[in-house]
């Protein structure tokens, strides 16, 4: 990532620089090197603004918040996390918001802010419940559509058979009429 970042800066690929800075920040967060994570997140925020990549700016803010919380700067970390969360809430990206809230709760728990962690957990659970209801509703509608399609296909098959039966009855009546006419002619 560091080599890629150097090359991207050398060729002036600003949009790619933003992605690399955010990825580096994430990478250092995983190793709990909060100093480096904060450094790359701080570089990513203005770079994302310059190229109008609000999602990357929000992710960088979340990373910066997590780095600050990891370094014991709880108030600053919460402020940055909430700024990043605001973007995800406004964008309506519920799955991403849920994932970020889970990270937020875990970071607060590691920092010893149990009340904040519980609050983040409740927010994450509310979104999870909403997403679960939406998935369940979608599955129910799909099942209902499938059932209705199968029912319509059965009705079509029954109507086809009924038509075939009526057609056979009509043919039998015509044949019967011919037999009676033949008998009448013979008599």
PyMOL CGO cylinders between C-alpha atoms (Angstrom):
from pymol import cmd
from pymol.cgo import CYLINDER

trace = [
    CYLINDER, 0.00, 0.00, 0.00, 2.84, 2.37, 0.79, 0.3, 1, 1, 1, 1, 1, 1,
    CYLINDER, 2.84, 2.37, 0.79, 4.46, 1.72, -2.59, 0.3, 1, 1, 1, 1, 1, 1,
    CYLINDER, 4.46, 1.72, -2.59, 1.11, 2.16, -4.32, 0.3, 1, 1, 1, 1, 1, 1,
    CYLINDER, 1.11, 2.16, -4.32, 0.52, 5.43, -2.46, 0.3, 1, 1, 1, 1, 1, 1,
    CYLINDER, 0.52, 5.43, -2.46, 3.94, 6.77, -3.49, 0.3, 1, 1, 1, 1, 1, 1,
    CYLINDER, 3.94, 6.77, -3.49, 3.31, 5.85, -7.12, 0.3, 1, 1, 1, 1, 1, 1,
    CYLINDER, 3.31, 5.85, -7.12, -0.22, 7.34, -7.09, 0.3, 1, 1, 1, 1, 1, 1,
    CYLINDER, -0.22, 7.34, -7.09, 1.13, 10.58, -5.68, 0.3, 1, 1, 1, 1, 1, 1,
    CYLINDER, 1.13, 10.58, -5.68, 3.92, 10.61, -8.25, 0.3, 1, 1, 1, 1, 1, 1,
    CYLINDER, 3.92, 10.61, -8.25, 1.49, 10.29, -11.19, 0.3, 1, 1, 1, 1, 1, 1,
    CYLINDER, 1.49, 10.29, -11.19, -1.10, 12.62, -9.65, 0.3, 1, 1, 1, 1, 1, 1,
    CYLINDER, -1.10, 12.62, -9.65, -3.89, 10.05, -9.30, 0.3, 1, 1, 1, 1, 1, 1,
    CYLINDER, -3.89, 10.05, -9.30, -5.70, 11.93, -6.51, 0.3, 1, 1, 1, 1, 1, 1,
    CYLINDER, -5.70, 11.93, -6.51, -8.74, 9.68, -6.48, 0.3, 1, 1, 1, 1, 1, 1,
    CYLINDER, -8.74, 9.68, -6.48, -6.56, 6.61, -6.04, 0.3, 1, 1, 1, 1, 1, 1,
    CYLINDER, -6.56, 6.61, -6.04, -4.51, 8.37, -3.37, 0.3, 1, 1, 1, 1, 1, 1,
    CYLINDER, -4.51, 8.37, -3.37, -7.66, 8.79, -1.30, 0.3, 1, 1, 1, 1, 1, 1,
    CYLINDER, -7.66, 8.79, -1.30, -8.44, 5.08, -1.51, 0.3, 1, 1, 1, 1, 1, 1,
    CYLINDER, -8.44, 5.08, -1.51, -4.91, 4.13, -0.53, 0.3, 1, 1, 1, 1, 1, 1,
    CYLINDER, -4.91, 4.13, -0.53, -4.87, 6.55, 2.42, 0.3, 1, 1, 1, 1, 1, 1,
    CYLINDER, -4.87, 6.55, 2.42, -8.15, 5.12, 3.73, 0.3, 1, 1, 1, 1, 1, 1,
    CYLINDER, -8.15, 5.12, 3.73, -6.87, 1.56, 3.22, 0.3, 1, 1, 1, 1, 1, 1,
    CYLINDER, -6.87, 1.56, 3.22, -3.64, 2.36, 5.05, 0.3, 1, 1, 1, 1, 1, 1,
    CYLINDER, -3.64, 2.36, 5.05, -5.61, 3.86, 7.91, 0.3, 1, 1, 1, 1, 1, 1,
    CYLINDER, -5.61, 3.86, 7.91, -7.75, 0.69, 8.08, 0.3, 1, 1, 1, 1, 1, 1,
    CYLINDER, -7.75, 0.69, 8.08, -4.66, -1.49, 7.96, 0.3, 1, 1, 1, 1, 1, 1,
    CYLINDER, -4.66, -1.49, 7.96, -2.99, 0.30, 10.86, 0.3, 1, 1, 1, 1, 1, 1,
    CYLINDER, -2.99, 0.30, 10.86, -6.22, 0.14, 12.86, 0.3, 1, 1, 1, 1, 1, 1,
    CYLINDER, -6.22, 0.14, 12.86, -6.21, -3.66, 12.52, 0.3, 1, 1, 1, 1, 1, 1,
    CYLINDER, -6.21, -3.66, 12.52, -2.69, -3.78, 14.00, 0.3, 1, 1, 1, 1, 1, 1,
    CYLINDER, -2.69, -3.78, 14.00, -3.75, -1.23, 16.64, 0.3, 1, 1, 1, 1, 1, 1,
    CYLINDER, -3.75, -1.23, 16.64, -1.09, 1.25, 15.54, 0.3, 1, 1, 1, 1, 1, 1,
    CYLINDER, -1.09, 1.25, 15.54, -3.36, 4.18, 16.31, 0.3, 1, 1, 1, 1, 1, 1,
    CYLINDER, -3.36, 4.18, 16.31, -0.72, 6.83, 15.67, 0.3, 1, 1, 1, 1, 1, 1,
    CYLINDER, -0.72, 6.83, 15.67, -0.20, 5.73, 12.05, 0.3, 1, 1, 1, 1, 1, 1,
    CYLINDER, -0.20, 5.73, 12.05, -3.94, 5.11, 11.55, 0.3, 1, 1, 1, 1, 1, 1,
    CYLINDER, -3.94, 5.11, 11.55, -4.70, 8.66, 12.67, 0.3, 1, 1, 1, 1, 1, 1,
    CYLINDER, -4.70, 8.66, 12.67, -1.94, 10.07, 10.47, 0.3, 1, 1, 1, 1, 1, 1,
    CYLINDER, -1.94, 10.07, 10.47, -3.28, 8.44, 7.30, 0.3, 1, 1, 1, 1, 1, 1,
    CYLINDER, -3.28, 8.44, 7.30, -6.90, 9.23, 8.18, 0.3, 1, 1, 1, 1, 1, 1,
    CYLINDER, -6.90, 9.23, 8.18, -5.98, 12.90, 8.70, 0.3, 1, 1, 1, 1, 1, 1,
    CYLINDER, -5.98, 12.90, 8.70, -4.37, 12.92, 5.24, 0.3, 1, 1, 1, 1, 1, 1,
    CYLINDER, -4.37, 12.92, 5.24, -7.35, 11.16, 3.66, 0.3, 1, 1, 1, 1, 1, 1,
    CYLINDER, -7.35, 11.16, 3.66, -9.98, 13.66, 4.85, 0.3, 1, 1, 1, 1, 1, 1,
    CYLINDER, -9.98, 13.66, 4.85, -8.80, 16.73, 2.88, 0.3, 1, 1, 1, 1, 1, 1,
    CYLINDER, -8.80, 16.73, 2.88, -7.76, 14.53, -0.07, 0.3, 1, 1, 1, 1, 1, 1,
    CYLINDER, -7.76, 14.53, -0.07, -11.28, 13.05, -0.22, 0.3, 1, 1, 1, 1, 1, 1,
    CYLINDER, -11.28, 13.05, -0.22, -12.81, 16.52, -0.11, 0.3, 1, 1, 1, 1, 1, 1,
    CYLINDER, -12.81, 16.52, -0.11, -10.66, 17.68, -3.03, 0.3, 1, 1, 1, 1, 1, 1,
    CYLINDER, -10.66, 17.68, -3.03, -11.93, 14.87, -5.26, 0.3, 1, 1, 1, 1, 1, 1,
    CYLINDER, -11.93, 14.87, -5.26, -15.49, 14.95, -3.85, 0.3, 1, 1, 1, 1, 1, 1,
    CYLINDER, -15.49, 14.95, -3.85, -15.47, 11.42, -2.43, 0.3, 1, 1, 1, 1, 1, 1,
    CYLINDER, -15.47, 11.42, -2.43, -17.73, 11.89, 0.55, 0.3, 1, 1, 1, 1, 1, 1,
    CYLINDER, -17.73, 11.89, 0.55, -17.94, 8.18, 1.35, 0.3, 1, 1, 1, 1, 1, 1,
    CYLINDER, -17.94, 8.18, 1.35, -14.18, 7.95, 1.67, 0.3, 1, 1, 1, 1, 1, 1,
    CYLINDER, -14.18, 7.95, 1.67, -14.13, 11.09, 3.80, 0.3, 1, 1, 1, 1, 1, 1,
    CYLINDER, -14.13, 11.09, 3.80, -16.73, 9.52, 6.09, 0.3, 1, 1, 1, 1, 1, 1,
    CYLINDER, -16.73, 9.52, 6.09, -14.70, 6.31, 6.31, 0.3, 1, 1, 1, 1, 1, 1,
    CYLINDER, -14.70, 6.31, 6.31, -11.56, 8.32, 7.08, 0.3, 1, 1, 1, 1, 1, 1,
    CYLINDER, -11.56, 8.32, 7.08, -13.43, 10.16, 9.84, 0.3, 1, 1, 1, 1, 1, 1,
    CYLINDER, -13.43, 10.16, 9.84, -14.61, 6.85, 11.31, 0.3, 1, 1, 1, 1, 1, 1,
    CYLINDER, -14.61, 6.85, 11.31, -11.03, 5.56, 11.17, 0.3, 1, 1, 1, 1, 1, 1,
    CYLINDER, -11.03, 5.56, 11.17, -9.75, 8.76, 12.78, 0.3, 1, 1, 1, 1, 1, 1,
    CYLINDER, -9.75, 8.76, 12.78, -12.38, 8.45, 15.49, 0.3, 1, 1, 1, 1, 1, 1,
    CYLINDER, -12.38, 8.45, 15.49, -11.39, 4.86, 16.14, 0.3, 1, 1, 1, 1, 1, 1,
    CYLINDER, -11.39, 4.86, 16.14, -7.71, 5.86, 16.31, 0.3, 1, 1, 1, 1, 1, 1,
    CYLINDER, -7.71, 5.86, 16.31, -8.45, 8.70, 18.74, 0.3, 1, 1, 1, 1, 1, 1,
    CYLINDER, -8.45, 8.70, 18.74, -10.54, 6.39, 20.93, 0.3, 1, 1, 1, 1, 1, 1,
    CYLINDER, -10.54, 6.39, 20.93, -7.74, 3.82, 20.85, 0.3, 1, 1, 1, 1, 1, 1,
    CYLINDER, -7.74, 3.82, 20.85, -5.29, 6.49, 22.00, 0.3, 1, 1, 1, 1, 1, 1,
    CYLINDER, -5.29, 6.49, 22.00, -7.58, 7.49, 24.89, 0.3, 1, 1, 1, 1, 1, 1,
    CYLINDER, -7.58, 7.49, 24.89, -8.88, 10.71, 23.29, 0.3, 1, 1, 1, 1, 1, 1,
    CYLINDER, -8.88, 10.71, 23.29, -12.50, 9.69, 23.81, 0.3, 1, 1, 1, 1, 1, 1,
    CYLINDER, -12.50, 9.69, 23.81, -14.28, 13.00, 23.17, 0.3, 1, 1, 1, 1, 1, 1,
    CYLINDER, -14.28, 13.00, 23.17, -12.41, 13.69, 19.94, 0.3, 1, 1, 1, 1, 1, 1,
    CYLINDER, -12.41, 13.69, 19.94, -12.87, 10.10, 18.82, 0.3, 1, 1, 1, 1, 1, 1,
    CYLINDER, -12.87, 10.10, 18.82, -16.61, 10.20, 19.41, 0.3, 1, 1, 1, 1, 1, 1,
    CYLINDER, -16.61, 10.20, 19.41, -16.88, 13.49, 17.53, 0.3, 1, 1, 1, 1, 1, 1,
    CYLINDER, -16.88, 13.49, 17.53, -15.06, 12.06, 14.49, 0.3, 1, 1, 1, 1, 1, 1,
    CYLINDER, -15.06, 12.06, 14.49, -17.00, 8.80, 14.61, 0.3, 1, 1, 1, 1, 1, 1,
    CYLINDER, -17.00, 8.80, 14.61, -20.30, 10.66, 14.76, 0.3, 1, 1, 1, 1, 1, 1,
    CYLINDER, -20.30, 10.66, 14.76, -19.26, 12.86, 11.82, 0.3, 1, 1, 1, 1, 1, 1,
    CYLINDER, -19.26, 12.86, 11.82, -18.58, 9.73, 9.76, 0.3, 1, 1, 1, 1, 1, 1,
    CYLINDER, -18.58, 9.73, 9.76, -21.78, 8.09, 10.94, 0.3, 1, 1, 1, 1, 1, 1,
    CYLINDER, -21.78, 8.09, 10.94, -23.77, 11.15, 9.87, 0.3, 1, 1, 1, 1, 1, 1,
    CYLINDER, -23.77, 11.15, 9.87, -22.74, 10.54, 6.25, 0.3, 1, 1, 1, 1, 1, 1,
    CYLINDER, -22.74, 10.54, 6.25, -23.79, 6.89, 6.35, 0.3, 1, 1, 1, 1, 1, 1,
    CYLINDER, -23.79, 6.89, 6.35, -27.10, 7.82, 8.00, 0.3, 1, 1, 1, 1, 1, 1,
    CYLINDER, -27.10, 7.82, 8.00, -27.77, 10.50, 5.38, 0.3, 1, 1, 1, 1, 1, 1,
    CYLINDER, -27.77, 10.50, 5.38, -26.84, 8.18, 2.50, 0.3, 1, 1, 1, 1, 1, 1,
    CYLINDER, -26.84, 8.18, 2.50, -29.32, 5.56, 3.68, 0.3, 1, 1, 1, 1, 1, 1,
    CYLINDER, -29.32, 5.56, 3.68, -26.71, 2.80, 3.44, 0.3, 1, 1, 1, 1, 1, 1,
    CYLINDER, -26.71, 2.80, 3.44, -28.10, 0.78, 6.34, 0.3, 1, 1, 1, 1, 1, 1,
    CYLINDER, -28.10, 0.78, 6.34, -25.77, -2.25, 6.05, 0.3, 1, 1, 1, 1, 1, 1,
    CYLINDER, -25.77, -2.25, 6.05, -22.69, -0.01, 6.08, 0.3, 1, 1, 1, 1, 1, 1,
    CYLINDER, -22.69, -0.01, 6.08, -24.15, 2.05, 8.94, 0.3, 1, 1, 1, 1, 1, 1,
    CYLINDER, -24.15, 2.05, 8.94, -24.74, -1.14, 10.90, 0.3, 1, 1, 1, 1, 1, 1,
    CYLINDER, -24.74, -1.14, 10.90, -21.14, -2.27, 10.37, 0.3, 1, 1, 1, 1, 1, 1,
    CYLINDER, -21.14, -2.27, 10.37, -19.75, 1.12, 11.39, 0.3, 1, 1, 1, 1, 1, 1,
    CYLINDER, -19.75, 1.12, 11.39, -21.91, 1.19, 14.54, 0.3, 1, 1, 1, 1, 1, 1,
    CYLINDER, -21.91, 1.19, 14.54, -20.62, -2.27, 15.47, 0.3, 1, 1, 1, 1, 1, 1,
    CYLINDER, -20.62, -2.27, 15.47, -17.02, -0.98, 15.08, 0.3, 1, 1, 1, 1, 1, 1,
    CYLINDER, -17.02, -0.98, 15.08, -17.95, 2.07, 17.15, 0.3, 1, 1, 1, 1, 1, 1,
    CYLINDER, -17.95, 2.07, 17.15, -19.33, -0.05, 19.96, 0.3, 1, 1, 1, 1, 1, 1,
    CYLINDER, -19.33, -0.05, 19.96, -16.27, -2.31, 19.97, 0.3, 1, 1, 1, 1, 1, 1,
    CYLINDER, -16.27, -2.31, 19.97, -13.90, 0.69, 20.04, 0.3, 1, 1, 1, 1, 1, 1,
    CYLINDER, -13.90, 0.69, 20.04, -15.81, 2.26, 22.93, 0.3, 1, 1, 1, 1, 1, 1,
    CYLINDER, -15.81, 2.26, 22.93, -15.84, -1.04, 24.79, 0.3, 1, 1, 1, 1, 1, 1,
    CYLINDER, -15.84, -1.04, 24.79, -12.04, -1.43, 24.40, 0.3, 1, 1, 1, 1, 1, 1,
    CYLINDER, -12.04, -1.43, 24.40, -11.65, 2.14, 25.70, 0.3, 1, 1, 1, 1, 1, 1,
    CYLINDER, -11.65, 2.14, 25.70, -13.79, 1.35, 28.75, 0.3, 1, 1, 1, 1, 1, 1,
    CYLINDER, -13.79, 1.35, 28.75, -16.75, 3.56, 27.81, 0.3, 1, 1, 1, 1, 1, 1,
    CYLINDER, -16.75, 3.56, 27.81, -19.40, 0.93, 28.52, 0.3, 1, 1, 1, 1, 1, 1,
    CYLINDER, -19.40, 0.93, 28.52, -22.32, 3.38, 28.42, 0.3, 1, 1, 1, 1, 1, 1,
    CYLINDER, -22.32, 3.38, 28.42, -21.25, 4.61, 24.99, 0.3, 1, 1, 1, 1, 1, 1,
    CYLINDER, -21.25, 4.61, 24.99, -20.68, 1.02, 23.81, 0.3, 1, 1, 1, 1, 1, 1,
    CYLINDER, -20.68, 1.02, 23.81, -24.17, 0.00, 24.92, 0.3, 1, 1, 1, 1, 1, 1,
    CYLINDER, -24.17, 0.00, 24.92, -25.66, 3.03, 23.19, 0.3, 1, 1, 1, 1, 1, 1,
    CYLINDER, -25.66, 3.03, 23.19, -23.84, 2.15, 19.95, 0.3, 1, 1, 1, 1, 1, 1,
    CYLINDER, -23.84, 2.15, 19.95, -24.97, -1.46, 20.36, 0.3, 1, 1, 1, 1, 1, 1,
    CYLINDER, -24.97, -1.46, 20.36, -28.60, -0.39, 20.71, 0.3, 1, 1, 1, 1, 1, 1,
    CYLINDER, -28.60, -0.39, 20.71, -28.34, 1.81, 17.61, 0.3, 1, 1, 1, 1, 1, 1,
    CYLINDER, -28.34, 1.81, 17.61, -26.76, -1.07, 15.69, 0.3, 1, 1, 1, 1, 1, 1,
    CYLINDER, -26.76, -1.07, 15.69, -29.45, -3.50, 16.88, 0.3, 1, 1, 1, 1, 1, 1,
    CYLINDER, -29.45, -3.50, 16.88, -32.23, -1.12, 15.82, 0.3, 1, 1, 1, 1, 1, 1,
    CYLINDER, -32.23, -1.12, 15.82, -30.78, -1.00, 12.31, 0.3, 1, 1, 1, 1, 1, 1,
    CYLINDER, -30.78, -1.00, 12.31, -30.30, -4.78, 12.32, 0.3, 1, 1, 1, 1, 1, 1,
    CYLINDER, -30.30, -4.78, 12.32, -33.95, -5.23, 13.29, 0.3, 1, 1, 1, 1, 1, 1,
    CYLINDER, -33.95, -5.23, 13.29, -35.05, -2.88, 10.52, 0.3, 1, 1, 1, 1, 1, 1,
    CYLINDER, -35.05, -2.88, 10.52, -32.91, -4.70, 7.94, 0.3, 1, 1, 1, 1, 1, 1,
    CYLINDER, -32.91, -4.70, 7.94, -34.21, -8.05, 9.18, 0.3, 1, 1, 1, 1, 1, 1,
    CYLINDER, -34.21, -8.05, 9.18, -37.81, -6.87, 8.81, 0.3, 1, 1, 1, 1, 1, 1,
    CYLINDER, -37.81, -6.87, 8.81, -37.08, -5.63, 5.30, 0.3, 1, 1, 1, 1, 1, 1,
    CYLINDER, -37.08, -5.63, 5.30, -35.43, -8.92, 4.31, 0.3, 1, 1, 1, 1, 1, 1,
    CYLINDER, -35.43, -8.92, 4.31, -38.28, -10.90, 5.83, 0.3, 1, 1, 1, 1, 1, 1,
    CYLINDER, -38.28, -10.90, 5.83, -40.86, -8.74, 4.04, 0.3, 1, 1, 1, 1, 1, 1,
    CYLINDER, -40.86, -8.74, 4.04, -39.00, -9.15, 0.75, 0.3, 1, 1, 1, 1, 1, 1,
    CYLINDER, -39.00, -9.15, 0.75, -38.81, -12.93, 1.21, 0.3, 1, 1, 1, 1, 1, 1,
    CYLINDER, -38.81, -12.93, 1.21, -42.50, -13.03, 2.09, 0.3, 1, 1, 1, 1, 1, 1,
    CYLINDER, -42.50, -13.03, 2.09, -43.41, -11.04, -1.01, 0.3, 1, 1, 1, 1, 1, 1,
    CYLINDER, -43.41, -11.04, -1.01, -41.24, -13.30, -3.17, 0.3, 1, 1, 1, 1, 1, 1,
    CYLINDER, -41.24, -13.30, -3.17, -42.91, -16.40, -1.70, 0.3, 1, 1, 1, 1, 1, 1,
    CYLINDER, -42.91, -16.40, -1.70, -46.33, -14.86, -2.19, 0.3, 1, 1, 1, 1, 1, 1,
    CYLINDER, -46.33, -14.86, -2.19, -45.52, -14.03, -5.82, 0.3, 1, 1, 1, 1, 1, 1,
    CYLINDER, -45.52, -14.03, -5.82, -44.23, -17.55, -6.37, 0.3, 1, 1, 1, 1, 1, 1,
    CYLINDER, -44.23, -17.55, -6.37, -47.37, -19.03, -4.79, 0.3, 1, 1, 1, 1, 1, 1,
    CYLINDER, -47.37, -19.03, -4.79, -49.60, -16.80, -6.90, 0.3, 1, 1, 1, 1, 1, 1,
    CYLINDER, -49.60, -16.80, -6.90, -47.69, -17.79, -10.04, 0.3, 1, 1, 1, 1, 1, 1,
    CYLINDER, -47.69, -17.79, -10.04, -48.01, -21.47, -9.21, 0.3, 1, 1, 1, 1, 1, 1,
    CYLINDER, -48.01, -21.47, -9.21, -51.71, -21.03, -8.45, 0.3, 1, 1, 1, 1, 1, 1,
    CYLINDER, -51.71, -21.03, -8.45, -52.26, -19.26, -11.75, 0.3, 1, 1, 1, 1, 1, 1,
    CYLINDER, -52.26, -19.26, -11.75, -50.39, -22.00, -13.60, 0.3, 1, 1, 1, 1, 1, 1,
    CYLINDER, -50.39, -22.00, -13.60, -52.57, -24.65, -11.94, 0.3, 1, 1, 1, 1, 1, 1,
    CYLINDER, -52.57, -24.65, -11.94, -55.70, -22.66, -12.85, 0.3, 1, 1, 1, 1, 1, 1,
    CYLINDER, -55.70, -22.66, -12.85, -54.51, -22.37, -16.44, 0.3, 1, 1, 1, 1, 1, 1,
    CYLINDER, -54.51, -22.37, -16.44, -53.87, -26.12, -16.54, 0.3, 1, 1, 1, 1, 1, 1,
    CYLINDER, -53.87, -26.12, -16.54, -57.34, -26.81, -15.07, 0.3, 1, 1, 1, 1, 1, 1,
    CYLINDER, -57.34, -26.81, -15.07, -58.96, -24.48, -17.61, 0.3, 1, 1, 1, 1, 1, 1,
    CYLINDER, -58.96, -24.48, -17.61, -57.04, -26.17, -20.42, 0.3, 1, 1, 1, 1, 1, 1,
    CYLINDER, -57.04, -26.17, -20.42, -58.27, -29.58, -19.27, 0.3, 1, 1, 1, 1, 1, 1,
    CYLINDER, -58.27, -29.58, -19.27, -61.81, -28.27, -18.86, 0.3, 1, 1, 1, 1, 1, 1,
    CYLINDER, -61.81, -28.27, -18.86, -61.71, -26.85, -22.39, 0.3, 1, 1, 1, 1, 1, 1,
    CYLINDER, -61.71, -26.85, -22.39, -60.38, -30.14, -23.68, 0.3, 1, 1, 1, 1, 1, 1,
    CYLINDER, -60.38, -30.14, -23.68, -63.21, -31.99, -21.93, 0.3, 1, 1, 1, 1, 1, 1,
    CYLINDER, -63.21, -31.99, -21.93, -65.85, -29.61, -23.31, 0.3, 1, 1, 1, 1, 1, 1,
    CYLINDER, -65.85, -29.61, -23.31, -64.35, -29.93, -26.77, 0.3, 1, 1, 1, 1, 1, 1,
    CYLINDER, -64.35, -29.93, -26.77, -64.59, -33.72, -26.47, 0.3, 1, 1, 1, 1, 1, 1,
    CYLINDER, -64.59, -33.72, -26.47, -68.23, -33.42, -25.30, 0.3, 1, 1, 1, 1, 1, 1,
    CYLINDER, -68.23, -33.42, -25.30, -69.07, -31.20, -28.27, 0.3, 1, 1, 1, 1, 1, 1,
    CYLINDER, -69.07, -31.20, -28.27, -67.43, -33.68, -30.64, 0.3, 1, 1, 1, 1, 1, 1,
    CYLINDER, -67.43, -33.68, -30.64, -69.45, -36.51, -29.05, 0.3, 1, 1, 1, 1, 1, 1,
    CYLINDER, -69.45, -36.51, -29.05, -72.70, -34.55, -29.46, 0.3, 1, 1, 1, 1, 1, 1,
    CYLINDER, -72.70, -34.55, -29.46, -71.95, -33.87, -33.11, 0.3, 1, 1, 1, 1, 1, 1,
    CYLINDER, -71.95, -33.87, -33.11, -71.20, -37.53, -33.65, 0.3, 1, 1, 1, 1, 1, 1,
    CYLINDER, -71.20, -37.53, -33.65, -74.41, -38.45, -31.88, 0.3, 1, 1, 1, 1, 1, 1,
    CYLINDER, -74.41, -38.45, -31.88, -76.36, -36.02, -34.07, 0.3, 1, 1, 1, 1, 1, 1,
    CYLINDER, -76.36, -36.02, -34.07, -74.86, -37.55, -37.22, 0.3, 1, 1, 1, 1, 1, 1,
    CYLINDER, -74.86, -37.55, -37.22, -75.80, -41.02, -36.04, 0.3, 1, 1, 1, 1, 1, 1,
    CYLINDER, -75.80, -41.02, -36.04, -79.42, -39.87, -35.46, 0.3, 1, 1, 1, 1, 1, 1,
    CYLINDER, -79.42, -39.87, -35.46, -79.55, -38.21, -38.88, 0.3, 1, 1, 1, 1, 1, 1,
    CYLINDER, -79.55, -38.21, -38.88, -78.16, -41.33, -40.50, 0.3, 1, 1, 1, 1, 1, 1,
    CYLINDER, -78.16, -41.33, -40.50, -80.73, -43.44, -38.70, 0.3, 1, 1, 1, 1, 1, 1,
    CYLINDER, -80.73, -43.44, -38.70, -83.47, -41.04, -39.76, 0.3, 1, 1, 1, 1, 1, 1,
    CYLINDER, -83.47, -41.04, -39.76, -82.31, -41.21, -43.39, 0.3, 1, 1, 1, 1, 1, 1,
    CYLINDER, -82.31, -41.21, -43.39, -82.09, -45.02, -43.25, 0.3, 1, 1, 1, 1, 1, 1,
    CYLINDER, -82.09, -45.02, -43.25, -85.63, -45.29, -41.81, 0.3, 1, 1, 1, 1, 1, 1,
]
cmd.load_cgo(trace, "trace")
